């Protein structure tokens, strides 16, 4: 069901409808996406709709606030860092000179969009002058500048899938030849991963820090130990299921039903 099709009524019944159909008997729902958004008012309307549904007793999975946190890389990382989860050094600003100066100190960097997924828009930069050109382009279009250290790692990362406080499956994601991004959407390939205890502890700590009921956690095997680079509050699991043989969908449904009954 597309969120764009849901209408809401204040001061009347039914509160929520899709065409002639009432959704007022809805106990819970999975929020997979906010849909395609082309302006700020559309974003505000959809977020407020979900807030209205939660306030009216509909149990959303993931809950709205944690879900919105994972849509924002900056918000995600600062919350993780405050809870002691290891994350990459990251600098966020709207000042070109400040971002450029910090990029020189960080060395090899990754410039990312503040909002985005699947590796789209992420650029690996090896030289300060190239960094300046990338950052200048973003600054010219009034985009926030999100500069992150590149964390040394093997040509892979780990995607751990967590449901209701438990890692149900994990896979390595290997970057294709000539590419640094390991995202499946960028051509990455998955292999089964047996998560070591140290990594599992960090993954579960990250999910708990963000109050998520289910999530995909991307963690790097760095020289200094596990480092969490991103957390996805509405992760896909097709590749994970194909690679590991584990389908997390039943666990996700059980989690939502359990929360509704509480």
N, C-alpha and C positions, 0 to 999 in steps of 0.2 A: 504494500500500500504506500503510494507516494505521499510524503508529508504535504506537498503542494496541493493535494486534493482535499485535505481535511479542512473543514470550516469550523469556526467556533462562534458561540453565541453567549453574550453576557446579558443577564436579565431575562432569560427565557429557557425553554427546554425544547428539544435536546441541546445539551451544551456543545457536543461535538458530532459532526455529520460528514458523510461522504455522499454527495448527491442526496437522495431521499433516505439513505440509511443512517440510523442513529448509531453512534459509538458509545453511548452513555453506559452500556452494560459491560464495557471493556474493563477487565481486571488488570491486565498487564500487556506490555508490548516490548518487542525488541526494537531498538533504534539503531538501524544500520547506517543511516546517512541523513544529513540535512538536505540532500538533493543539490541540484545545480543552482547556484546562487549568483545573481548578476548585479545586485545592489545591496546597500546596507539595510534598507527598509525590509527587504525580503528576508535577510538574515535575522533581523530583530523580530519579525513576525513569527518566523518558524521557531526560534528559541523561546519566545514568549508563549507560543502555543503549547510546546512541550512542558513549560513551566506550569501553565494553566492545567494541563492534564495531570501532572504530578500533584498539584494542589487539590485537584478534584478526586484524588484517590487512585489514579491509575499508576501502577508500578512499572517504571521504565527500567530497562536493562540495556546498557548501563544507565544509572541515574544521570540526570541532566548535568549537574555541576562537574562531576568527574569526567563525563564525556566531553564537555566543552574544554576542560583542562587539556585533554589529549589532542584536541584540535589545534592547540597553540604550543609550539615547541618551546618557546620561552617560558610560559607558565608551567609546562611539564617539568622542565629541567630545574627551575628554581625550587619547586616543591620537592623534587627528588633530593636535591642537594641539602635542603634544610632538614631532611629526615636521614641524612647520612648515607644516601645511595651514591656510589661513585659515578660521576658523569664527566664528559669532556669539558675543558675550559672553554667558555663561550662568552662572547661579547655582543651586546645588542644595543643599538643606538639609531639615531636618525641624522648623524653628523658624519659627512664623508671623511673629513680629515681625521676625526677620532677613530673611525673604523679602519682607515688606512694605516695609521700609526700602530694600532693594536695588531693588525695583520702582520706587520713587520716583526713584532715581538713574538707572535705565535709561530711564525715560520710557515710550514705547510698547513694550509687551512682548507676548510670546506665552507662555502657560502651557500646558505639554504634559504628558501622562503620560510617565513614565520608560520604560515599555514600551508599544509600540503602533505602528501603521502606518496608512497611507492617510488620514492627517489626522484620524482619529477622536479626539475628546477634546481637540483643540487649540483654545485660545480666544485671540483677539486682544483685548487690553485697552488702552484709551486713557487711562484715568484711575486714579490711585492708589487711590481709594476703591472703585472697581469691582474693582481688583486685590485689595484686602483681602478683599472678599466672596468672590471666587473662591478665593483662597488659604485663607481660613478654612474654607470647605466641604471642601476637600481635607484640611486639617489635622485636621478633626473626624473624618475616617475613616482617619486615620493614614497617609495617602499622602505620599510624599516630594514636596517642592515644587520644581518644575523651572521656573525663570524665565529666559526668554531674550529678549534685545533683539530688537525687530522691525527687520530690515534693510531699508532702503528699496530698492525694486526696481520695474521695470515690472510690469504686471499679469500676470506670467508668471514661470516659472522654467525650468530646463533639466534634463531627465532624460537622463543619459548612461549607456549600457549597455556595460559592460566585460566582456570575456571573455579570459582568459589574457593579460593585459597589453596589450590592444588595445581601443580604442573601436570597437565594431562598428556602433553606430547612436546617434543622439541626437535628441531632439525637444523643442520648446518645449511647455510645458503652460500654457495660459491659464485663469485663474480665471473662472468664470461670473459674470454680472452680479449684483452685490450680495454677492459672496463674495470672501474674501481668499485662501482655500486653493486651490491649483492642482491638488491631487490628482485623478486621474481618478475615483477613488471618490467624490469630492465634487462631481462634475459638470464637472471641468476638461476642456478639449479640447486635443488634441495637434496640432502642426504640425511638419513636418520642420525640423531644425536642422543647419546646417553648423557644427560646433564650431570656434571660433577656437583658434589654437595655445595662447594663454595659458590658456584654459579646459581644453583637453585635457591640458595639463601638470598642472594642479591636480587634475583628475579622476583621472588615472593615479597621481599621488602619493598621493591618498587611498586608493585601492584597495591600493596597495603597502604603505602604512602599516598597514593592517588585515590583511594577508596573505590577501586574498580571491582566489579563482580566477575568480569572476564576481560582478558586483554592479551594482546600479542606484545611481547617484550623483546626488543632487539638489543643484544648484548655482545660486546667485543671481547675477544681473548687478547688483552693487551699485556705488555711486559710488566705492568703494575697490577695485574689481576683483572677481574671482570669489570667492564665499564658499560653502563647502560647508555645507549645513544638515543633511543626513541621508545615510546610506549604507544601502542595503537589501541584505542578504546572501542573500535569496531572492526577488528581484524578479519581478513579472509582466511579460509582454512582449506581451500581446495587442494593446493599443492601439499600442504602439511598432511592431509589425509592420504593423498596418493603416495607420499614418500614414507610415512610412518605406519600407515594402515589404521590410524586412530582417527575416528570421526568425533570431534568434540561437541557436535550438535546436541546429542542426547543429554550430555552433562550440562550444557547451557540451558536447555529447556527445564531440566530438573532444578537447576539453580533458581530460575525465574519462578517456577511453581512454588518452590519452597519459600521464596521471599513474599509471594502473594499470600501464602497461608499464615505467615507470621503475624 
